[in-house]
Amino acid sequence: MSILAHTDRRRLPLLIALIGLLLAVCGAMLAGIRSFGESSHWVSHTYQVMGQVESVRSAIEGTESVARGYRLTGDAGLQRAYEMSRTVPAARAADLVDLVDDNPTQQRHARELQGLVQKRLQSIARAVDDFRTGNADEANRHMLSNGVPQMQKIDAAADAMLAAERALLARRESERRRDALILTAIVVTGTLISLAMLYVLLQIIGRETRRTVRLERETRQALATLEASTEQREELAEQRRLLGAFAGLLHSCQNVDEALDIAGNALAQLVPNGAGVCYVMRASQNLLELRPLFGTHGNEYPDAMRPDQCWALRRGYLHAFDPARPTARCDHLRDLTDDQACGVCVPLASQGMSLGLLHVGSRLGEPLSELQLAAVESVAEHLGVVLYSLELRESLRVQSLRDPLTGLYNRRYLEESLPREIERCERRGRPLSVLMVDVDYFKRFNDEHGHGAGDALLTKIGQVLATVTRGEDIACRYGGEEFTIVMPEANLETALIRAEQIRLAIAEASIAYMRRELGPVTASIGVHELQLGLDTPETLLATADRALYAAKAQGRNRVLSATLPSLHAGALPGSASA
């Protein structure tokens, strides 16, 4: 404000000075024009006076010439010409006197010339009168004695006036040139100063205009920033409210499904028109399973992925993908369109443990805003803590579901997990198979070597099953010497091959007990594949159990399914009925 006031104080005096200078230049120009007009008038007057002097001299000479011709010839025409011209010199001399009435010196000279002209005219008239009276000799004598001196005086008086007028003309011409030069200098100087002042004034006005435009632009930007800040503040307040409610609900969850549902609802409000999925890390830490959260059914995403397929999991912090920028696309997003893949991957971790992955995108082909990114990170942080808590709780629960002798899951865990695996495979249209494994002649082995040896045998069987089964398989001790293996996403053919591998691994195992090598032992295995929409957990186990007893009935040490014959019909030497 002070700058503008300072500029205004400087601009007003400059404007007044510019107007005054322009008026002064205009006045000087008018005065110069008037002076130039007066100078021109006096110059013209001087030329007029000089012409009038010459006219007087020419008139007296003409009168004298006509009179002389009349006296010499007596011609009547010349007489008439004389009579007509005798008054002209006097009249012109009188006009000359009137013409120089503004100059006393020249008027005195003009009167002197007028008197000389009168005398000369009188002398000419006397000579003409003498000629008329017949006294021609007297007329000639008079003209000779008076004519030349009188004309010399007339010429001298005329020359004096002409010289005075020439001097006056030279002075007036000099004054006129001086006045013209001064006027030109005044006009040029005034014009240049006016232009300079006008330039300065225009610069000041231009600076003020630019400053005004800049201030208006800054004001608009400040208003826009204020409005954006207000909107951002309101959005941030709403975001905090949602995150507070989300955190309260999230930490009250009892299982992973509840936590993911709440996270999906919160993200749907925090990222409108977006979509998000969660990949949950398996206990084996080698695969992550898809769990849709909001905005998508997950059909475009892979059902499972490895940890090394995501940049966020590799680096341990948020990774954003924007097709418009040179950023790396995660391998698990390769099959998605650019609009679907545009977003962020946030690792879910707590206490140094990788628990999963959160992928959220706007689905508009645009990256998330800063507030949305902060909200997604906050959700991921809370979700990671809760998933770790639930996993820890589940780990404690699973430990209570482990068989202490074999280290495998117990029957209680089997009864809890089998329905869940059946439901998952049915939902995805994937196969599932169950193996029932029973140690052949275990009672005889126990009786011959003692219960300690029997426990060592069961421990070894547990180790063999843990080694040869996949990470996603569920190996359980069903009871006594009987074991159950649930194989998700394995069809009957695959299950039979794996069952044969298990049978061979058990047959080749050696049992060390009390510094003795015991065995070998064999196992019979019954296999059954889930019939989608038909089997329940009970019927699935019962069918596999019937296949197991059929394998025992056919001689033990073999694999048998409910629909296929035994894959191995032989038995080890020395086998006997259980």
C-alpha positions in Angstrom: 0.0 0.0 0.0 2.9 2.4 0.9 4.5 1.7 -2.5 1.4 2.6 -4.3 1.0 5.8 -2.3 4.6 6.7 -3.0 4.1 6.1 -6.7 0.9 8.2 -6.7 2.7 11.2 -5.0 5.3 11.1 -7.7 3.0 10.7 -10.6 0.7 13.7 -9.8 3.5 16.4 -9.8 5.0 14.8 -12.9 1.7 15.0 -14.7 1.2 18.6 -13.6 4.7 19.5 -14.7 4.1 17.7 -18.1 0.9 19.7 -18.7 2.7 22.9 -17.6 5.6 22.2 -19.9 3.3 21.4 -22.8 1.4 24.7 -22.2 4.7 26.6 -22.0 5.8 25.0 -25.3 2.5 25.9 -26.9 2.8 29.5 -25.5 6.3 29.7 -26.8 5.2 28.5 -30.2 2.4 31.0 -30.3 4.7 33.8 -29.2 7.3 32.7 -31.8 4.7 32.6 -34.5 3.5 36.1 -33.6 7.1 37.3 -33.5 7.8 35.6 -36.8 4.7 37.3 -38.2 5.8 40.7 -36.9 9.4 40.2 -38.2 8.0 39.2 -41.6 5.8 42.3 -41.6 8.7 44.6 -40.8 10.9 42.9 -43.4 8.2 43.4 -45.9 7.8 47.0 -44.8 11.5 47.6 -45.3 11.3 46.2 -48.8 8.3 48.4 -49.4 10.2 51.5 -48.2 13.2 50.7 -50.3 10.9 50.2 -53.3 9.1 53.5 -52.6 12.5 55.3 -52.4 13.5 53.9 -55.8 10.0 54.8 -57.1 10.5 58.4 -56.0 13.9 58.6 -57.7 12.5 56.9 -60.8 9.6 59.3 -60.9 11.8 62.4 -60.6 14.1 61.1 -63.3 11.2 60.3 -65.5 9.7 63.8 -65.1 13.1 65.4 -65.8 13.5 63.2 -68.9 10.1 64.1 -70.3 10.7 67.8 -69.6 14.1 67.7 -71.3 12.6 66.1 -74.3 9.9 68.7 -74.5 12.5 71.5 -74.2 14.6 70.0 -76.9 11.8 69.2 -79.4 8.8 71.3 -78.3 6.7 68.3 -79.0 3.1 68.7 -77.7 2.9 65.0 -76.8 5.9 65.4 -74.6 4.4 68.5 -73.1 1.3 66.5 -72.2 3.4 63.7 -70.8 5.3 66.3 -68.7 2.1 67.7 -67.4 0.9 64.3 -66.4 4.1 63.2 -64.7 5.0 66.4 -62.9 2.8 65.5 -59.9 3.9 61.9 -59.6 7.3 62.5 -57.8 5.7 64.7 -55.2 2.9 62.3 -54.5 5.3 59.4 -54.2 7.5 61.4 -51.9 4.5 62.1 -49.7 3.6 58.4 -49.7 7.2 57.7 -48.6 6.9 60.1 -45.7 3.7 58.4 -44.6 5.3 55.0 -45.0 8.2 55.7 -42.6 6.1 57.5 -40.0 7.1 54.7 -37.5 10.8 55.6 -37.8 11.6 59.2 -36.9 15.1 59.0 -38.4 13.8 57.7 -41.7 10.9 60.1 -41.6 13.4 63.0 -41.3 15.3 61.6 -44.3 12.1 61.2 -46.2 11.0 64.8 -45.5 14.5 65.9 -46.6 14.1 63.9 -49.8 10.6 65.3 -50.2 12.0 68.8 -50.0 14.7 68.1 -52.5 12.1 66.6 -54.9 10.0 69.7 -54.5 13.0 71.9 -55.3 13.9 69.8 -58.3 10.3 69.9 -59.6 10.3 73.6 -59.2 13.6 73.9 -61.1 12.2 71.7 -63.9 9.0 73.8 -64.0 11.0 77.1 -64.2 13.0 75.7 -67.1 9.8 74.6 -68.9 8.3 78.0 -68.3 11.4 79.8 -69.7 11.2 77.5 -72.7 7.6 78.5 -73.2 8.3 82.2 -73.1 11.0 81.8 -75.7 13.9 82.0 -73.4 15.4 78.6 -74.2 18.9 79.6 -73.5 18.1 80.7 -70.0 16.2 77.4 -69.5 19.2 75.4 -70.6 21.6 77.5 -68.5 19.4 77.1 -65.5 19.0 73.3 -65.9 22.8 72.9 -66.4 23.6 75.0 -63.3 21.0 73.5 -60.9 20.0 70.1 -62.4 23.1 68.0 -61.6 23.6 69.3 -58.0 19.9 68.8 -57.2 19.9 65.3 -58.6 23.1 64.5 -56.7 21.4 65.6 -53.5 18.3 63.6 -54.3 20.5 60.5 -55.0 22.4 61.1 -51.8 19.2 61.4 -49.8 17.7 58.3 -51.5 21.0 56.3 -51.0 21.0 57.3 -47.3 17.5 56.1 -46.9 18.3 52.9 -48.7 21.4 52.3 -46.7 19.4 52.8 -43.5 16.7 50.5 -44.7 19.3 47.8 -45.7 20.9 48.1 -42.2 17.4 47.9 -40.7 16.6 44.9 -42.9 19.8 43.1 -42.0 19.1 43.7 -38.3 15.5 42.5 -38.7 16.6 39.4 -40.6 19.2 38.7 -37.9 16.5 39.1 -35.2 14.1 36.9 -37.2 16.7 34.1 -37.6 17.6 34.4 -33.9 13.9 34.3 -32.9 13.4 31.3 -35.2 16.4 29.6 -33.7 15.3 30.3 -30.2 11.8 29.2 -31.0 13.1 26.0 -32.6 15.3 25.3 -29.6 12.4 26.0 -27.2 10.0 23.7 -29.2 12.6 20.9 -29.7 13.7 21.1 -26.0 10.2 21.3 -24.8 9.1 18.5 -27.0 12.0 16.3 -25.9 11.5 17.1 -22.3 7.8 16.4 -22.7 8.5 13.1 -24.4 10.9 12.2 -21.7 8.4 13.1 -19.0 5.7 11.3 -20.9 7.9 8.2 -21.2 8.6 8.4 -17.4 4.9 8.8 -16.7 4.0 5.9 -19.0 6.7 3.8 -17.3 5.2 4.7 -13.9 1.7 3.9 -15.1 3.0 0.7 -16.7 4.6 -0.4 -13.5 1.5 0.5 -11.6 -0.6 -1.4 -14.1 1.7 -4.5 -13.9 1.8 -4.2 -10.1 -2.0 -4.0 -10.1 -2.3 -7.0 -12.4 0.2 -8.9 -10.3 -1.6 -8.0 -7.1 -4.9 -9.0 -8.6 -3.4 -12.3 -9.7 -1.8 -12.9 -6.3 -5.1 -12.0 -4.7 -6.9 -14.5 -6.9 -4.3 -17.1 -6.2 -4.5 -16.3 -2.5 -8.2 -16.7 -2.6 -8.0 -19.9 -4.6 -5.3 -21.1 -2.1 -7.6 -20.1 0.8 -10.5 -21.9 -0.7 -8.4 -25.0 -1.5 -7.0 -24.8 2.0 -10.5 -24.6 3.5 -11.7 -27.5 1.4 -8.6 -29.4 2.3 -9.1 -28.6 5.9 -12.7 -29.8 5.7 -11.6 -32.9 3.8 -8.8 -33.5 6.4 -11.3 -33.2 9.2 -13.7 -35.6 7.6 -10.7 -37.9 6.8 -9.7 -37.8 10.5 -13.2 -38.6 11.6 -13.4 -41.6 9.3 -9.9 -42.8 10.3 -10.8 -42.4 13.9 -14.0 -44.4 13.5 -12.1 -46.9 11.3 -9.3 -47.4 13.9 -11.9 -47.9 16.7 -13.7 -50.6 14.7 -10.6 -52.2 13.4 -9.0 -52.8 16.7 -12.2 -54.5 17.8 -12.1 -57.1 15.0 -11.9 -60.8 15.9 -10.7 -62.1 12.6 -9.0 -61.1 9.4 -12.3 -61.0 7.4 -13.8 -58.5 9.7 -10.7 -56.3 9.5 -10.6 -56.4 5.7 -14.3 -55.6 5.5 -13.9 -52.5 7.7 -10.8 -51.4 5.9 -12.7 -51.7 2.6 -15.6 -49.6 3.8 -13.2 -47.0 5.1 -11.2 -46.8 1.9 -14.4 -46.6 -0.2 -15.2 -43.4 1.6 -11.7 -42.0 1.6 -11.1 -42.8 -2.1 -14.5 -42.3 -3.9 -14.8 -43.9 -7.3 -11.7 -45.9 -6.5 -11.0 -49.6 -6.1 -8.7 -51.6 -3.8 -7.6 -55.1 -3.0 -5.6 -56.7 -0.3 -3.2 -59.5 -0.6 -2.7 -61.5 2.6 0.5 -63.3 3.2 0.3 -67.0 3.8 2.0 -68.6 6.8 4.6 -70.0 4.5 5.7 -66.4 3.5 6.0 -67.4 -0.1 2.6 -66.5 -1.5 0.0 -63.8 -1.0 -3.7 -64.5 -1.5 -6.2 -62.0 -3.0 -8.9 -60.4 -0.9 -11.1 -57.8 -2.7 -11.8 -54.7 -0.6 -13.9 -52.2 -2.5 -14.8 -51.1 -6.0 -13.9 -54.4 -7.6 -14.7 -58.1 -7.4 -11.0 -58.9 -8.0 -11.5 -60.7 -11.3 -8.9 -58.6 -13.0 -6.3 -59.3 -10.3 -4.3 -62.6 -10.0 -5.6 -64.8 -7.2 -2.2 -65.2 -5.7 1.2 -63.6 -6.1 4.8 -63.9 -4.9 6.3 -61.3 -2.7 8.9 -60.5 -5.3 6.2 -59.5 -7.8 5.5 -56.2 -6.0 8.0 -53.3 -5.7 6.4 -52.1 -2.4 7.1 -55.5 -0.8 10.6 -55.6 -2.3 11.5 -52.1 -0.9 9.4 -52.2 2.2 7.6 -48.9 1.6 4.9 -47.3 -0.6 5.3 -47.6 -4.3 3.2 -45.5 -6.7 2.5 -46.3 -10.4 1.5 -43.5 -12.8 1.3 -44.4 -16.5 2.0 -40.7 -17.3 5.3 -40.8 -15.5 8.4 -43.0 -15.7 7.5 -45.4 -12.9 7.8 -49.1 -12.7 4.7 -51.3 -12.9 4.5 -54.2 -10.5 4.4 -57.7 -12.0 1.1 -58.5 -10.3 -0.5 -55.5 -12.2 0.6 -56.6 -15.6 -2.8 -57.8 -16.8 -4.6 -54.6 -15.6 -5.2 -51.6 -17.9 -3.4 -48.4 -17.1 -6.4 -46.9 -15.5 -6.9 -49.9 -13.3 -3.2 -50.2 -12.4 -2.7 -46.5 -11.7 -2.5 -46.2 -7.9 -0.3 -47.2 -5.0 0.9 -50.4 -3.4 1.4 -50.2 0.3 3.1 -53.1 2.3 1.2 -54.3 5.4 3.8 -54.9 8.0 4.3 -54.8 11.8 7.1 -55.7 14.1 9.3 -56.3 11.1 7.0 -59.0 9.7 5.5 -58.8 6.2 1.8 -59.5 6.5 0.4 -58.5 3.1 -0.1 -55.8 0.5 -2.7 -53.1 -0.1 -3.3 -51.8 -3.6 -5.6 -48.8 -4.1 -6.3 -46.9 -7.3 -8.5 -44.1 -8.4 -9.8 -46.0 -11.5 -9.8 -42.6 -13.3 -6.3 -42.8 -14.8 -5.1 -40.2 -12.3 -2.8 -40.6 -9.3 -4.2 -40.3 -5.8 -4.1 -36.9 -4.1 -1.8 -36.2 -1.2 -4.6 -36.5 1.3 -5.8 -39.8 -0.3 -2.2 -41.1 -0.2 -1.9 -40.1 3.5 -5.2 -41.8 4.2 -4.3 -45.0 2.4 -1.0 -45.1 4.3 -2.8 -44.6 7.6 -5.3 -47.4 6.8 -2.4 -49.6 5.9 -0.5 -48.8 9.1 -3.6 -49.6 11.2 -4.4 -52.7 9.2 -0.9 -54.0 9.5 -1.0 -53.6 13.3 -4.3 -55.4 13.5 -3.3 -58.2 11.1 -0.2 -58.7 13.2 -2.3 -58.8 16.3 -4.8 -61.2 14.7 -2.0 -63.4 13.3 -0.3 -63.5 16.7 -3.6 -64.4 18.3 -4.1 -67.0 15.6 -0.6 -68.3 16.1 -1.3 -68.8 19.7 -4.6 -70.5 18.8 -2.8 -72.7 16.2 -0.2 -73.6 18.8 -3.0 -74.9 20.9 -4.1 -76.8 17.8 -0.8 -78.5 17.2 0.0 -82.0 18.1 2.9 -81.8 20.6 4.4 -85.2 19.6 4.4 -84.8 15.8 4.3 -81.1 15.4 1.4 -81.4 13.0 -2.0 -79.9 13.3 -4.4 -81.8 15.5 -7.9 -83.0 14.8 -9.5 -79.8 16.2 -7.6 -77.7 13.7 -8.6 -80.0 10.9 -12.2 -79.7 11.8 -11.9 -75.8 11.7 -9.8 -75.4 8.6 -11.3 -78.1 6.3 -14.7 -76.3 5.9 -12.9 -73.0 5.1 -10.7 -74.6 2.5 -13.7 -76.4 0.9 -15.6 -73.1 0.7 -12.6 -71.3 -0.8 -12.0 -73.9 -3.5 -15.7 -74.1 -4.3 -15.9 -70.4 -4.7 -13.0 -70.3 -7.1 -13.9 -73.5 -8.8 -10.6 -75.2 -7.8 -10.1 -78.9 -6.8 -9.3 -80.2 -3.3 -8.2 -83.6 -2.2 -7.8 -85.3 1.1 -5.4 -88.1 2.1 -5.9 -90.4 5.0 -2.6 -92.0 6.1 -2.4 -95.0 8.5 0.9 -96.6 9.7 0.8 -100.4 9.0 1.2 -102.8 11.9 1.8 -99.9 14.3 0.4 -102.0 17.3 2.8 -104.8 16.6 5.7 -102.3 16.3 4.6 -100.7 19.6 4.4 -104.0 21.3 7.8 -105.2 20.0 9.8 -102.0 20.7 7.9 -100.3 23.4 5.8 -97.2 23.6 8.9 -94.9 23.4 9.8 -96.4 20.1 6.2 -96.0 19.0 6.4 -92.3 19.9 9.7 -92.0 18.0 8.0 -93.6 15.0 5.1 -91.1 15.1 7.5 -88.2 15.4 9.4 -89.4 12.3 6.2 -89.8 10.4 5.3 -86.2 11.3 8.7 -85.0 10.1 8.3 -86.9 6.8 4.9 -85.4 6.2 6.0 -81.9 7.0 8.9 -82.3 4.6 7.1 -83.8 1.6 3.9 -81.8 1.7 3.5 -78.3 0.1 3.3 -75.1 2.2 -0.4 -74.7 1.5 -1.2 -78.4 2.4 -2.6 -79.1 5.9 -1.0 -82.1 7.5 -2.8 -83.3 10.7 -2.6 -86.1 13.2 -6.1 -87.4 13.0 -5.7 -89.8 16.0 -3.3 -92.6 17.1 -1.3 -93.7 14.2 -3.7 -92.2 11.6 -2.9 -88.9 9.8 -4.9 -86.6 7.4 -3.5 -84.4 4.7 -5.8 -81.7 3.1 -4.4 -80.6 -0.3 -6.1 -77.5 -1.7 -6.1 -76.9 -5.4 -4.9 -80.5 -6.1 -7.0 -82.8 -8.2 -7.2 -86.6 -7.7 -4.4 -87.4 -10.1 -2.0 -84.9 -8.4 -3.1 -86.2 -5.0 -2.4 -89.8 -5.9 1.1 -88.9 -7.2 1.8 -87.0 -4.0 0.3 -89.8 -1.9 2.7 -92.3 -3.6 5.6 -90.0 -2.8 4.6 -89.9 0.8 4.2 -93.7 0.9 7.7 -94.2 -0.5 9.2 -91.5 1.9 7.7 -93.3 4.9 8.9 -96.7 3.6 12.4 -95.3 3.2 12.6 -93.6 6.5 14.7 -95.0 9.3 13.7 -94.6 13.0 16.5 -94.0 15.4 15.7 -95.0 19.0 18.0 -95.9 21.9 21.0 -95.9 19.5 19.2 -98.5 17.3 17.8 -98.3 13.8 14.2 -99.5 13.8 12.0 -100.3 10.9 11.4 -100.1 8.1 7.6 -99.4 8.4 5.0 -98.9 5.7 1.8 -96.9 5.4 -1.5 -97.3 3.7 -3.1 -94.2 2.1 -6.7 -93.5 1.1 -7.3 -90.6 -1.3 -10.5 -88.8 -2.3 -11.1 -85.6 -4.4 -13.8 -83.1 -3.3 -17.0 -83.4 -5.4 -18.0 -79.8 -5.8 -21.5 -79.2 -4.4 -21.9 -82.8 -3.2 -19.3 -83.4 -0.5 -19.3 -82.0 3.0 -16.3 -82.1 5.4 -17.7 -85.2 7.0 -18.4 -87.1 3.7 -15.1 -86.0 2.3 -13.2 -87.5 5.3 -15.4 -90.6 5.5 -14.9 -91.4 1.8 -11.1 -91.0 2.1 -11.2 -93.2 5.3 -13.1 -95.9 3.4 -10.4 -95.8 0.7 -7.8 -96.2 3.4 -9.5 -99.3 4.9 -9.9 -100.6 1.3 -6.1 -100.2 0.9 -5.5 -102.1 4.1 -7.9 -104.8 3.1 -6.0 -105.2 -0.2 -2.7 -105.9 1.7 -1.5 -102.5 3.1 1.5 -100.5 1.9 -0.4 -99.0 -0.9 -2.4 -95.9 -2.1 -6.0 -96.3 -3.0 -8.7 -93.8 -4.0 -12.4 -94.2 -3.7 -12.7 -94.4 -7.5 -9.4 -95.9 -8.7 -7.6 -99.2 -8.0 -4.5 -99.3 -5.8 -1.4 -97.7 -7.3 0.8 -100.2 -5.4 -0.2 -103.8 -4.9 2.9 -105.1 -3.3 3.8 -105.2 0.4 7.0 -105.3 2.2 8.5 -108.7 3.2 7.2 -109.9 6.5 4.0 -107.9 6.3 1.1 -109.3 8.2 -2.4 -108.6 9.1 -3.0 -105.7 11.5 
